[in-house]
Every structure is written in structure tokens, then in C-alpha cells.
């Protein structure tokens, strides 16, 4: 693990301390868990956006590609 210093507003720090006491965890662990949750949610949004963009691509392939995939892959 790497040590990182950051500035937090007093209210946010107070809320983190409340959660830490409720869950009987160190504040640093609560912060790590919250950061991980936030990053995972942001990455999930990025994946969702990528799939959304993929559905908007207009392809000019054959209309029966999914049913005749082997034919198009292996026949000449």
C-alpha cells in the first residue's frame, strides 16, 4: 500500500468518522472502501456507455450472420 495525503472538507471528514465508528473500522479503511466503490461505479458507467455506442454502429454485414456464423467463417 502507498501512503497518500489529501485534503477533506470538515463535514466529509466528520461523516467518515461517524461511519468508521458505526462499523468499528479505522477511518482509512472506510475511505479506501468508499473510493473503491466510487471507482467501480464510474468504470461500470464507462462500460455501459461503450456498449451503448456499440449498439449505435450501423454495420453492413449479412442479416443472417448470427444463424449462419459457421458458413461465413469457414466456407469460401
C-alpha positions in Angstrom: 0.0 0.0 0.0 1.1 3.5 -0.7 0.6 6.4 1.6 -1.4 9.3 0.2 -2.3 12.7 1.7 -5.4 14.5 0.7 -7.5 17.4 2.0 -11.1 16.8 3.0 -13.8 19.3 4.0 -14.6 19.1 7.7 -18.1 17.8 7.1 -16.9 14.9 4.9 -14.3 14.0 7.5 -16.9 14.1 10.2 -19.2 11.8 8.2 -16.3 9.4 7.6 -15.5 9.3 11.3 -19.2 8.5 12.0 -19.3 5.6 9.6 -15.9 4.3 10.9 -17.3 4.3 14.5 -20.6 2.6 13.4 -18.8 -0.1 11.5 -15.9 -0.4 14.1 -13.3 0.2 11.4 -10.4 2.6 11.0 -11.3 5.8 9.0 -8.6 4.9 6.5 -10.3 1.6 5.7 -13.7 3.4 5.3 -12.1 5.9 2.9 -10.4 3.1 0.9 -13.8 1.2 0.6 -15.6 4.3 -0.4 -13.0 5.2 -3.1 -13.2 1.6 -4.4 -17.0 1.7 -4.6 -16.9 5.1 -6.4 -14.2 4.0 -8.9 -16.1 0.7 -9.6 -19.3 2.7 -10.2 -17.5 5.1 -12.6 -15.9 2.2 -14.5 -19.3 0.5 -14.8 -20.7 3.6 -16.3 -17.9 3.7 -18.8 -18.6 0.1 -19.8 -22.3 0.9 -20.1 -21.5 3.9 -22.3 -19.2 1.7 -24.5 -22.0 -0.9 -25.1 -24.4 1.9 -25.8 -22.1 3.3 -28.5 -21.6 -0.2 -30.0 -25.4 -0.6 -30.4 -25.4 2.6 -32.5 -22.9 1.4 -35.0 -24.5 0.7 -38.3 -22.9 -2.4 -39.8 -23.3 -3.6 -43.4 -22.8 -7.3 -42.8 -25.2 -10.0 -43.7 -28.6 -10.0 -42.0 -28.4 -13.7 -41.1 -24.9 -13.6 -39.6 -25.9 -15.0 -36.2 -27.7 -18.0 -37.7 -25.1 -18.8 -40.3 -21.9 -17.9 -38.5 -20.1 -21.1 -39.3 -20.9 -20.7 -43.0 -19.4 -17.2 -43.1 -16.4 -18.2 -41.0 -15.4 -21.5 -42.6 -16.8 -21.7 -46.1 -15.2 -19.9 -49.0 
